[in-house]
């Protein structure tokens, strides 16, 4: 006779706790329910494809999907009754387990009974089927329903994507953009304004612009025709830094569209356009142009040439004004914090990255911590966890958190959580990215709080499906893809890996944190590689170290945000408390990015992503085997540490770079100049900084340079000075020497600002100046002092380049900067011209351009000519004629675009050169 066997221990725990889940046992679940995953993926793929499709294709896909789904649902396959294929019986080996009850996807109960003592099997019955009843043969109802659901989702996604795609093609805006027409338009702001990042373009820095996403609601053509429309555009406004704009902002701190004074950029400058709030209506006169990239949710680019105060014709909504005041209050509360914390805290709390400097932003990208700077589900998860308590106790009688301590019921707690979620969406802007973060964050929180990770896969699939149908453009968003992958990793891989680590005696909290970071990295790394063409080797440890500071920074930051409108002193105190963990996160990012082996270059394509995914699988399989051998784990850990840290002595032995006794090095910084003169152990004089801080910083770290007595900037073109922050990063610098020709002005200001921030004196070089440090000595041979009779009016910054004649260990180096033929001929006629004959090494002027004076090449007659230029640069540097002229004089010509970084070693007649 069958009988029920109960487990009195567990039942007692359930009864004592007052909860059907119990105080210490997780919910028992059936197999993972994956039925909603195919419909979500199908809708995702359909939306991505149909955004560019013609209306005929979108309608055709929708009709085919609906018809096919209708056929599957209406036409019965086979005859006879019976239960669905989800019902039936099964036998599993008997265990000491007793009767257990759990929720199934259909909310039915399952009873487990023992058949007979002689036949130790457990018979599982579902639904209303009686014990011992012979099951009916299964039928294929559910597979047909699943396929029909996929087809219906495909049809819905095709309709939604077709309508959203049509928004970009209808109305007058696309036509006017193709004509590059000048228009007067009324636009509604749909995003926070943001500044473009500094970017070197040739020898100058691309102008800073303000970018704003907006909808054109009304457009007037030049002949006066006005049309009401709705077309998404990208507005580009020249920043136009200037005193006039600053005064306008100061005089109108509470003008329509501005909650308070607009946020300042990372270097302290501001524009009235940066203070605009979403939902503000503007009237602008601008030029329409086609979008530069296909597949964007932009019908046209609206370029506004007048950077003055915008003409506001409609105030933002009340919700946006409230959000603007809160965000402005948080910025004010953080004003007194150290630079990194002041920049980072608003980004951690509400995604306000207006103060993030380019180098800090680059550090976060190098360490895969950039997700902390964007509005993400983790922000909402942390706040809701504070309300309901730690993971796994949300539905227990012993639950923790603020809500139970205040006596709130679970229903009231749920309502409060919904209110917090709504406030989060309002403060962080209700655009699709925030809605995505709220949905995915709620899914993660629900998974952690209920302990039902398996049953939350359908919830994640539902969130993906609804968001893609609501906004099909998310189907093409890398951010959306990364969010879904990270959330899926937390729900699937992380629990298993955490359990495996705990079985190997890793403390539970460390096991959960390590498993979460590793799982997210494993699934997201291939996509990140597509975006950055680089794989971070320090992402997991950096995320682990940052994770423990993220919660206190976020909680205190949100507290400061809420307190700012009511009591600014309290908000400043809370922001001060949040500044410590925020500063720690910034230090983690900077330290991780500064490690020589922080990352490796990787193909930035989907083929490269597939290769990385395969490599990840191989590493994981090998790791499972290694975990059985602690000694081998230790050896692999030490090897990885050496690869990342790359201690100088070991690196020199393995790579041979830099060569022993090197005297001069030319860094590979792309289309620009950055060279180093050795001046002792760990010491070097740097001549020019190149266009990119990261590249020159890596070069100096590889050379082991920690002390720089002098930085010489030959002239102020961006391809020679824009990398200065990388030179100054973490190094003791004595002084900066520049040319006296202070153009272009923006780069002169940039250099002086960087020097002033670090209290480094700036001096001017002039011909005749001689200096020495250790065995290194050099003489400035150009430009002449302004009062000198040989002085010439320079024809631009190139002709004013500081030119050095250097002596080191019996070798003579001539560094010409970017001198062009007029200045080169004047140099030969100057008193220093007689000293230029027969140099050992020539740093060829102006990246080897065709503009060289033949007489200077003959006079110098170098044994070795080095050219710094970027691969595939648009200027054709170096010119074949210049290379031929140098070789005709007997010089060996090497170039960084083909040979990489170059280092010269030797003494006197023994001249050696090595490439990285």
LINTA-V955192 format. One record per backbone hydrogen bond with DSSP energy under -0.5 kcal/mol. CO is the residue of the C=O (numbers start at 1). NH is the residue of the N-H. Records with the same first field share a line. If there is no record, write none. Layout:
BEGIN
CO: NH ; NH
END
This chain:
BEGIN
3: 114
5: 99
6: 8
7: 11
8: 12
9: 13
10: 14
11: 15
12: 16
13: 17
14: 18 ; 19
32: 34
34: 37 ; 38
35: 39
36: 40
37: 41
38: 42
39: 43
40: 44
41: 45
42: 46
43: 47
44: 48
45: 49
46: 50
47: 51
49: 52
54: 58
55: 59
56: 60
57: 61
58: 62
59: 63
60: 64
61: 65
62: 66
63: 67
64: 68
65: 69
66: 70
67: 71
68: 72
69: 73
70: 74
71: 75
74: 76
76: 78
83: 139
84: 87
90: 124
92: 122
104: 107
108: 104
109: 127
111: 113 ; 125
113: 123
114: 3
116: 119
118: 120
119: 116 ; 121
120: 94
121: 115 ; 123
122: 92 ; 124
123: 113 ; 125
124: 90
125: 111
126: 129
130: 133
140: 144
141: 145
142: 146
143: 147
144: 148
145: 149
146: 150
147: 151
148: 152
149: 153
150: 154
151: 155
152: 156
153: 157
154: 158
155: 159
156: 160
157: 161
158: 162
159: 163
160: 164
161: 165
162: 166
163: 167
164: 168
165: 168 ; 169
166: 169 ; 170
171: 175
172: 176
173: 177
174: 178
175: 179
176: 181
177: 180 ; 290
181: 183 ; 288
183: 185 ; 286
184: 220
185: 187 ; 284
186: 217 ; 218
187: 189 ; 282
188: 215
189: 279
194: 211
199: 206
200: 202
201: 204
203: 718
204: 201
208: 239
209: 196
210: 237
211: 194
212: 235
213: 190 ; 191
214: 233
215: 188 ; 217
216: 231
217: 229
218: 186
219: 227
220: 184
221: 224
225: 221
227: 219
231: 216
232: 299 ; 300
233: 214 ; 235
234: 302
235: 212
236: 304
237: 210
242: 246
243: 247
244: 248
245: 249
246: 250
247: 251
248: 252
249: 252
250: 253
252: 255
255: 258
257: 259 ; 277
265: 268
269: 265
271: 274
272: 275
273: 276
275: 259
276: 193
277: 280
280: 189
281: 313 ; 314
282: 187
283: 311
284: 185 ; 286
286: 183
287: 303
289: 301
293: 296
296: 298
300: 234
301: 289 ; 303
302: 236 ; 304
303: 287 ; 305
304: 238
305: 307
310: 312
311: 283 ; 313
314: 281
317: 321
318: 322
319: 323
320: 324
321: 325
322: 326
323: 327
324: 328
325: 329
326: 330
327: 331
328: 332
329: 333
330: 334
332: 335
334: 337
338: 342
339: 343
340: 344
341: 345
342: 346
343: 347
344: 348
345: 349
346: 350 ; 351 ; 352
347: 351
351: 353
353: 356
357: 361
358: 362
359: 363
360: 364
361: 365
362: 366
363: 367
364: 369 ; 370
365: 368
369: 372
370: 373
371: 374
374: 376
376: 379 ; 380
377: 381
378: 382
379: 383
380: 384
381: 385
382: 386
383: 387
384: 388
385: 389
386: 402
387: 403
390: 393
393: 396
396: 399
401: 405
402: 406
403: 408
404: 407
409: 413
410: 414
411: 415
412: 416
413: 417
414: 418
415: 419
416: 420
417: 421
418: 422
419: 423
420: 424
421: 425
422: 426
423: 427
424: 428
426: 429
429: 431
431: 434 ; 435
432: 436
433: 437
434: 438
435: 439
436: 440
437: 441
438: 442
439: 443
440: 444
441: 445
442: 446
443: 447
444: 448
445: 449
446: 450
447: 451
448: 392
449: 394 ; 395
451: 453
452: 456
453: 456
454: 457
455: 459
456: 460
457: 461
458: 462
459: 463
460: 464
461: 465
462: 466
463: 467
464: 468
465: 469
466: 470
467: 471
471: 474
472: 475
473: 476
474: 477
476: 478
477: 481
478: 482
479: 483
480: 484
481: 485
482: 486
483: 487
484: 488
485: 489
486: 490
487: 491
488: 492
489: 494
492: 496
493: 497
494: 498
495: 499
496: 500
497: 501
498: 502
499: 503
500: 504
501: 504 ; 506
502: 505
507: 511
508: 512
509: 513
510: 514
511: 515
512: 516
513: 517
514: 518
515: 519
516: 520
517: 521
518: 522
519: 523
520: 524
521: 525
524: 527 ; 528
525: 529
526: 530
527: 531
528: 532
529: 533
533: 602
535: 600
538: 542
539: 543
540: 544
541: 545
542: 546
543: 547
544: 548
546: 549 ; 550
547: 551
549: 553
550: 554
551: 555
552: 556
553: 557
554: 558
555: 559
556: 560
557: 561
558: 562
559: 563
560: 564
561: 565
563: 566 ; 567
567: 571
568: 572
569: 573
570: 574
571: 575
572: 576
573: 577
574: 578
575: 579
576: 580
577: 580 ; 581
578: 582
579: 583
580: 584
581: 585
582: 586
583: 587
584: 588
585: 589
586: 590
587: 591
588: 592
589: 593
590: 594
591: 595
592: 595
595: 598
598: 537 ; 538
600: 535
603: 605
605: 609
606: 610
607: 611
608: 612
609: 613
610: 614
611: 615
612: 616
613: 617
614: 618
615: 619
616: 620
617: 621
618: 622
619: 623
620: 624
621: 625
622: 626
623: 627
625: 628
626: 629
629: 633
630: 634
631: 635
632: 636
633: 637
634: 638
635: 639
636: 640
637: 641
638: 642
639: 643
640: 644
641: 645
642: 646
644: 597
645: 596
647: 651
648: 652
649: 653
650: 654
651: 655 ; 656 ; 657
652: 656
659: 662
661: 906
663: 678
664: 904
665: 667 ; 676
666: 902
667: 669
670: 672
673: 690
674: 667
675: 687
676: 665 ; 678
677: 685
680: 679 ; 683
682: 706 ; 707
683: 679
684: 686
685: 677
686: 688 ; 712
687: 675
690: 723
692: 696
693: 697
694: 698
695: 699
696: 700
697: 701
698: 702
699: 703
700: 704 ; 705
701: 704
704: 706
706: 732
707: 684
708: 734
710: 686 ; 712
711: 713 ; 737
712: 688 ; 714
713: 739
714: 802
717: 720 ; 721
718: 722
719: 673
720: 689
721: 724
723: 726 ; 727
724: 728
725: 729
728: 731
731: 733
732: 708
734: 761
735: 711
736: 763
737: 713
738: 765
740: 742
741: 743
743: 716
744: 748
745: 749
746: 750
747: 751
748: 752
749: 753
750: 754
751: 755
752: 756
753: 757
754: 758
755: 758 ; 760
756: 759
759: 761
761: 736
763: 738
766: 769
769: 780
771: 778
773: 776
775: 809
776: 773
777: 807
778: 771
779: 781 ; 805
780: 768
782: 803
783: 767
785: 788
788: 791
792: 794
794: 796
796: 799
797: 800
798: 801
803: 781 ; 782
804: 806 ; 815
805: 779
806: 813
807: 777
808: 811
809: 908
811: 808
812: 840 ; 841
813: 806 ; 815
814: 816 ; 843
815: 804
816: 819
817: 846
820: 823 ; 824
821: 825
822: 826
823: 827
824: 828
825: 829
826: 830
827: 830
830: 833
831: 834
832: 835
833: 836
836: 839
839: 863
840: 863 ; 864
841: 814
842: 844 ; 866
843: 816
844: 847
845: 848 ; 849
846: 849
848: 879
850: 852
852: 854
853: 856 ; 857
854: 858
855: 859
856: 860
857: 861
859: 838
860: 839
863: 892
864: 842
865: 894
866: 844
867: 869 ; 896
870: 873
873: 876
879: 882 ; 883
880: 884
881: 885
882: 886
883: 887
884: 888
885: 889
886: 889 ; 891
887: 890
891: 893
892: 865 ; 894
894: 867
895: 898 ; 899
896: 900
901: 916
902: 666
903: 914
904: 663 ; 664
905: 912
907: 910
909: 911
910: 907 ; 912
912: 905
914: 903
END
